[in-house]
Amino acid sequence: MSKTYDQGKDEVAKLCQYFATNQQSFLAPGVKEAHVRQSLIDPLFEALGWDVRNASMTAPQYREVIPEEEIKIVEGESGR
């Protein structure tokens, strides 16, 4: 069963409140991208109707969302 517009809107509002309540924790130095993604970003896309967890069991090449590996940035590298 797909969610309605109002259900998605309510979920987004709850996520916004969750972030506002815990903003210091999410913005603290050393917070892992994976933690933020799991706590806020994935639930946001799910609220918008995306199949982030591949609940439909779609073949990898046809999935709506393909998670990327963590990107490590080394200070002093210019990216060239």
N, C-alpha and C positions, 0 to 999 in steps of 0.2 A: 504494500500500500504506500503510495507516495504522499508526502505531506502537503498541506495547503500552504498558501502564501502566508497566512496569519500564523501558522505553526512555525514556519521558518523565521518569520519576523520575530516571534517570541523567543526562539532559540538564540537569535543574534543579539537581542536585547539582554538575555541572561549572560551571554558570553561577554558583552560589553561591561556589564555590572561586575562579573567575575574579575575581569582585567582591572577595572577601576579599584576594586577592593584589594587586589593583590599586585598593584602596579609596581611597588618598590621591589618586590621579589622578582618580577619578570624583567625589570631593568637593571638588576644588580649585576656587578661585574662577575664574570665566570658562568653565567647562566647558559646552559647548553641549548643550541638551536633545536635539537631534537625534542627537548622538554617543552619548549614553547610551541613547537609544531603539534605535538601530541595534545597539549592542554588547550591551545587556542586556535591554531590555524586549521588543523584537520576538522575540528568540530564546526568551524565557521563554514568551510566548504560543504560539509555535510548538511548544515542548516540551509545552504543555498541549493541543495539538491544534487550535489556531486557524489559519485560513488567512490569515495576516497579509499575505502577498505576493500573494494572489489567484491562487495556482497553478491553481485550478480554472477560471479565466477566467470567473468569474461577472459578470453585468452589474452596473454600478456601484451601482444601487439595491438590489441583493440581496446585496452583499458582506457577509461576516462582520465585517470591520474596515474602517472608513473613516478614513484618517489626517486629522488636523486640522492646520491651519496653526499656526505658532508664535504664542504669545501673548506680546506685549510688555507689560511692566508698567513704567509710568513712575512714579518716586517722587513722592509728594505727591498722587497721584490717589486718591480715596477709593472710586472705583467707582460713585459715585451718578450 
